[in-house]
Amino acid sequence: MSSARVLDPSSIPLKRQSGGNIWATLVLTTLGLIIVAVVSVIILFFVPVIQKQQRLQAEKVQLQNEIVAALDQQQQLKTQTEHMKNSPAYVEHIARDKLNMGRPGETVLRFDPYSASGPASKGADSSSSSMN
């Protein structure tokens, strides 16, 4: 019957006595290690989930910014389309500026835009052209 008493958990004192009980120390140490292990497993399980959530949140913000930029561009294109439909002066302005067009008998002079970085490249000769 003495072997049943050794295996009985209630017979293990949980408080440390003045004589030093190795079983009580081992029980507390094992319990502490089990708690640390369980907390570590829980943290290791949730860290990838938290990282994925943060990555998706950043992607959501980026996509919302792209949507705002696309809506702004759409509004500008709608405005430009309305101007082209309703204003012949705007169409003439676009034809002169973007297409280098002019009225018959006019000479179109094109100047390179000013750049503070240095002299303009000499590859394109667009300083003077005449189109009908």
Secondary structure, 3 states (H helix, E strand, C coil): CHHHHHHCHHHCCCCCCCCCCHHHHHHHHHHHHHHHHHHHHHHHHHHHHHHHHHHHHHHHHHHHHHHHHHHHHHHHHHHHHHHHHHCHHHHHHHHHHHCCCCCCCCCEECCCCCCCCCCCCCCCCCCEECCC
